[in-house]
Amino acid sequence: MPLYAQKPDSVLKIPIEEVLNLPVEKPMDVNIEVASKVKEKLSDAPSSVTVFTQQDIQNMGITHLEELLNYVPGYQTGYDVEQGKTIRIASRGRGSALSESVLLLVNGQRLNDLYTGGVSVVNRLIAVENIKQVEVIRGPGSALYGANAFLGVINIVTDHESNKILFELGNLNSKRIAGNFSKKTKDFTFNAFVKLFTDDGDRFDNVPDIFGNGEATQDPQQGADASVMLKYKNFSVGGRYTERLMRDFFVFRVINNYQNREFTQQSSIFATYQADFSQRVSLQLRADYSVDKWVASGLAIPAGLEIAPGFALNENFIAGPLLGSYYFNALADLDWKILKNNDLKAGVSFSNTAITDVANLMSHHPVTLEYQQGMVAFRDSLTFNEKIPRNFIGAYIQDKHRIGNFLQITLGVRLDHYSDFGSSINPRAAVVYTTPFNSKLKAIYGQAFRAPNYLELYDKNNPVDFGNPDLKAESIRTIELVYLQNIQQHTRISATYFNNQIANLIVLGDPINDPDNPLGAPGFKNSGGLSTQGIELELKSTIAKYLQITGSYTFITSKDTLPVSPHAASLVCNFHVNKWNVNVHGIYRSQMDLVSGQNDYALLNAAIRYNFSSLLEVHAQVKNALNTTYYTVTSAFSTGIANRGRTFQLGCSYKFK
């Protein structure tokens, strides 16, 4: 019988679940912790938050966190070469090669380093293979997390339950292997993770550097990650290790194949204990300790370059930094459910951090210019920074009160006191109203601060910058208005307006006359402010049983020139049927004032996965499928810096019990 001849009832009885691929949880009801330090539904969070699950990351074929952040409204990432090859993370119109305006956490442990204050030098190409969930705050978070939660907070929640190994090969002679190993009993949980990767880099032709050299180069990279966690009842201990090696390409704005080298390393340990005094009161204690290392070397003076009348070096002058630091943190968080509809959160923390080793690595003596027959670490008065400790304490309180079923009010404030620059007080307030129309309205206010990093405070004896120990912290005031709408149970849309008012900007000023600044480098200073406004749109929809679409659009404007594209968009289409999963995703960036000659561009990526069984899966993926040539912003060159062209990978993964 033709469909149009059937009785209406026979058609209407087809269950909607057969048409829509409904997730286990409603899209707006994913549990998160980053916004309040307590578990809550995404829709109730007193912040603008974007969440990616482990399945999202796998379906897209994402290989490092920075790549994923391009799909967060308001965030933009790309190559930068100010401090060697890094990936700049910009949020809501603000970004630099150091990414110091965003706080990065792994299970609540801070990863930002002391010297730069950011996450782009010591931590690069952040592993995603053991991620359970990524929670991203778009906006300030200092009322809970203190310094550097300035324009965003990224919290990585790791997977402590799966057992899986992954093998992958690709062009550029790329290789990647990763394994996640877990064991859980009634009282014990054990997890270990390991990852190794390497590639020979893409080729870049006729790339000019600050010496005007236009030679070909490449950007090979390799790294290793490892972590371990052991939990017994309410007590957990663990550690994390990561290292990266970047070669050739740019180091400090100069190309020098086979001699440019940059190595970073971070090691950390932690211990946590949760005491549950009752169903309403709990206390979490945490202590963690991390050690960072950064070693770089690049061409400082080419052989044959006349640096004085009739005088030139016979060998390339190779130089770079050697830096070691540590960070210790101890904190206590109290969670008190005072009433059924009232949650009180409070905490205190103490941190101690310092640079432990600082030296200039040089192939020539810094005074006599005598060739040293290799790299020598000079740790005398001519080093580029200071071994000055920093202590700081923090205390916060936050109250979340629900009035009936429709209104939630969150109020909080945090005080931080630093031994070097002083104190900062940062409040927050948020009202979340649930309408009768399956939607929510949010009004959010927050303040945050960015502590001056050691580069800005104490740098010396280099031609790039000179520190200023009298710097004040940068501060920001942000207003956000958010509208969230659920359409039935399969579509979520959100629209956010934000207004940022930044004060005490830390910028480079005029050259400073000082004995520790023999090369006349410009000094850091606090100067004026910056105002940015924008709109962020986000969509997630399961259109049919097998098709899910996620998209975002961001518009940012300011009277000042910003280091981001004013229009940015992303789109992810995921199709799943039987044993196949096909994912096509991409980003769009409009023309940017700070990158001359770069027009609008779009990047297209794709990933295909096939399950031979519930345990064995193979995958193929391609990034920058159209081999688009594009440049991203860097302070080193007005033309920007070239990013990689097309890459592809083939691999397999195996799950086991």
Number of C-alpha atoms within 10 A of each C-alpha: 5 5 9 8 7 10 9 10 8 9 11 9 8 10 9 11 10 10 13 18 19 20 10 8 10 14 20 19 13 16 18 25 17 28 22 20 16 14 13 17 14 22 24 21 24 24 29 25 21 18 17 19 14 17 12 16 20 17 23 24 24 19 16 15 19 22 16 20 21 22 26 24 27 30 24 28 21 20 21 29 23 20 17 25 26 23 24 28 27 26 24 28 25 21 23 20 27 25 25 29 27 30 29 24 19 15 13 16 19 19 20 25 26 22 25 19 25 25 26 25 26 25 22 21 17 17 22 22 25 25 21 18 21 25 22 26 23 24 31 32 29 31 28 28 23 27 26 28 26 31 30 26 25 24 24 23 21 18 19 22 17 18 19 20 20 18 15 18 19 17 15 17 13 19 19 20 19 22 21 24 21 20 15 14 8 7 9 14 17 19 21 21 23 21 21 17 17 19 18 16 21 18 14 16 10 10 16 16 19 12 13 10 13 13 14 15 20 19 19 19 19 20 22 19 20 19 19 19 19 20 18 14 12 13 16 18 18 18 18 19 17 23 21 23 18 22 26 23 29 29 26 22 24 24 26 25 18 12 16 23 22 24 19 21 21 22 18 20 19 19 18 18 18 17 13 13 10 9 8 13 15 16 17 17 17 20 19 20 20 22 19 25 21 21 20 24 25 30 24 19 18 17 13 12 14 12 11 7 6 7 10 14 17 11 14 19 21 21 23 25 21 21 20 22 21 21 22 18 20 18 18 18 20 18 19 19 18 13 11 9 13 16 19 19 21 20 19 17 19 17 18 16 20 19 22 16 15 23 22 26 24 24 24 21 16 15 7 7 12 12 17 11 9 10 18 15 17 17 14 10 11 17 20 25 26 19 14 12 14 17 16 17 19 22 22 23 19 23 19 20 19 18 11 8 10 12 16 21 18 21 19 21 20 24 19 23 17 15 12 18 16 12 16 23 19 23 21 24 21 22 22 23 20 17 13 8 9 12 17 20 19 23 19 20 21 25 28 32 29 26 26 26 20 23 20 26 23 20 24 27 22 18 12 15 25 31 26 20 15 14 20 22 21 23 22 24 21 22 19 21 18 20 17 19 19 20 12 9 17 19 20 20 20 19 19 19 18 21 20 23 15 20 18 19 20 19 13 18 15 13 16 19 14 13 10 18 22 14 18 20 22 19 22 26 22 18 14 11 15 19 17 19 19 20 21 23 19 22 17 20 22 22 15 16 16 16 18 20 19 19 21 23 21 24 19 21 19 14 9 10 12 19 20 28 23 20 19 25 24 22 19 21 19 21 17 18 11 8 12 14 19 20 23 20 21 21 20 17 19 16 17 20 17 20 21 14 14 18 13 14 14 17 20 19 22 22 23 21 22 18 16 11 10 10 12 15 18 17 21 19 23 19 21 18 16 13 13 15 15 18 21 24 29 23 17 18 18 14 16 21 22 16 16 19 17 18 17 18 20 17 18 18 18 16 17 12 10
